[in-house]
């Protein structure tokens, strides 16, 4: 008698996948204990996992606003012995290439200002400075200018030194309507492929964003557009559609569309719930469509109707995507804009990532 092993293999695969996903999600959600101390206008937040100190955040306050934040990474024992500067630039696969040299020439007369007091790579008391931000606020207490300096490590590709200036504009009601992002050095241009990016936010009569358009100052320029749909006149999202344009040969065309469906009355456009990408609770469906090949790349539009094995496999795919492409509040779902929070920390993502 011939035995059909497929159901058994599928069950084993499902169990292993569920275990793997559970482990990934457990690791992802592992708690870090934060200990805060404040002296005058200086606050120090020390992060520990068990007995191990992994980093500290140092904040400077003015008028109850954080005007400067520093991320100090704890040095490993071997680095302490060598007094090694592990945050010193190590280069990346683009360093020294023709495109890098082109950007160097483009920025030859451009000088970053206001960051002379930020010394990345400086080691002190077993920590090394890896990221810093300085913020200026308007009279309403909203950020209008942010200087971001730090290091970004990308597996295989290498290390990039980030130098980005951000300027924010608001309407008469205090709603964010424009973000000007200026990349100040070669590494940042290599990551973002544009000297400057401009994000414009179009809102309806209720102040809700309905379109967020990002013009990317590459050569030739490309862009992104996110559209927002709501439940009647409420602040709750029902769907967002993100469309990305890119280069196909020498022409510009839409390359990818990401559609996200939200649970009823769960996710308002303002506030932290919009940053929680939790399938089955906040998110009821998710679809990534390749507009070049004209086929789905990742289809979770019917996530609620999937069996456990398919759900596990899909969650694993989502986890990989988020790990690679999440950039805090501004990732490929679009900007989901409200009042910018330069020092926002949520989930596994933080301002210094």
Secondary structure, DSSP 4 states (H G I P E B T S, - for coil): -----HHHHHHHHHHHHHHHHHHHHHHHT---EEEEEEETTEEEEEEEETTEEEEEEEEEEETTEEEEEEEEEEPPHHHHHHT--TTS---BTTTTSHHHHHHHHHTTT----S-TT--TT-EETTEEEEEEEEEEE-TTS-EEEEEEEEEEEETTTEEEEEEEEEEEEE-TTS-EEEEEEEE-SHHHHHHHS-SEEEEEEEE-TTS-EEEEEEEE--SS-EEEEEEEEESTTSSBEEEEEEEEEEEETTEEEEEEEEEEEE-TTT-BSSSGGGG---BTTTEEEEEEEETTTTEEEEEETTGGGS-HHHHHHHHHHHHHHHHHH--TTSBTTB---SS--TT-EETTEETT-
